Amino acid sequence: MGIQLEKEFPSIEEIPKEPTEVEILNFLQEKDIDWSYVDEIKRLTKLNDQVIADWFNISVKTFRKYRAQQKSLNQNLKERVVHIFVLLKHGIEIFGTPEAFRKWLHAPNFMLDNKPPLFYLDTITGIRFINDRLTAMEYGDNV
């Protein structure tokens, strides 16, 4: 029986900064998007299972069961994972550290009807919307 090596976390650097839809589709086809990506999202965001399960529109019980079983992610979840990775990369680049970006994600924002950006991350449209807010911030709009 050989030694099984633990899979390394995926690198956020492998995600294109501002990918086109085609780049995202290619990334989904080329990479094995699995639970190691979800674990990296948890590591970078320090969010609990409940929040991430909400992003994936599944119960926390199902989320934990799937993760424990290393059940294959369906295409919808894989796409969400990639979009969240893109958002995390963008946010960390703008704020300089994962901690500073996390703080912004949790803070009520007047440009978002006084809701925290985290509130919008349960849909692809919401993830893109928050990513667009980050782009606006790069050009001096909203803090």
Summary of the structure (lengths in Angstrom):
residues: 143
radius of gyration: 15.5
end to end distance: 54.9
largest distance: 58.0
contacts: 359
relative contact order: 0.12
helix: 65%
strand: 1%
